[in-house]
Amino acid sequence: MTAPLTIVIVEEDRDRAGAIVDALKGTVACEVHVIGNTTGLARKIAAHQPDVVLIDIDNPTRDMLEELTLASGPLDRPVAMFVSSAAGGLARAAIEAGVSAYVVDGLRPERLKPVMDAAIARFQIMRQMRTELAETRRALEERKVIDRAKGLLMKARGIGEDEAYALLRRTAMDQGRRVAEVAEALVTAAGLLG
């Protein structure tokens, strides 16, 4: 059994917010919090630590999108934004801000669950891609440091590249550290020694 989702709904109209809550309760096991005023939106969303954020707004502004991207914004959780009409350029701005689903023609109860599921799936794919990108960047940086350390060893000891790497690797194993950590220490020490 999965835990109920914590969902934040951003909707200024109380009646409409009630209809959205009713539609959600009928389709998904959830705990719902409604935010009726978009001032300080990021802080209010973060206070609830939701699994999903649903925003129903007639015409979002760039300021609102900026607020949304602040601390605890769309990069931390899926966000689906429902707007009444296509506002020039705001769809792109919303996606760039990290909104997982940008739905034109407002929020209708029968579309709520499929759109929310799509937003969650897209968010998870994007999070996985960000994680993989960060890991790739880290590995590339480590590779650069290892190559610099090998170069230092080759020059200082008059050895080949394979021997330099073997020395780094053996030192790392002896010290119970990663090769990249040993290489970083060597490069740092060489920089200090000039």
Sequence and secondary structure as in RCSB ss.txt:
>XXXX:A:sequence
MTAPLTIVIVEEDRDRAGAIVDALKGTVACEVHVIGNTTGLARKIAAHQPDVVLIDIDNPTRDMLEELTLASGPL
DRPVAMFVSSAAGGLARAAIEAGVSAYVVDGLRPERLKPVMDAAIARFQIMRQMRTELAETRRALEERKVIDRAK
GLLMKARGIGEDEAYALLRRTAMDQGRRVAEVAEALVTAAGLLG
>XXXX:A:secstr
    EEEEEE S HHHHHHHHHHHHHHS EEEEEE   TTHHHHHHHH  SEEEEEESS  HHHHHHHHSSS TT
TS EEEEESS  TTHHHHHHHTT SEEEES   HHHHHHHHHHHHHHHHHHHHHHHHHHHHHHHHHHHHHHHHHH
HHHHHHHT  HHHHHHHHHHHHHHHT  HHHHHHHHHHHHHHH 
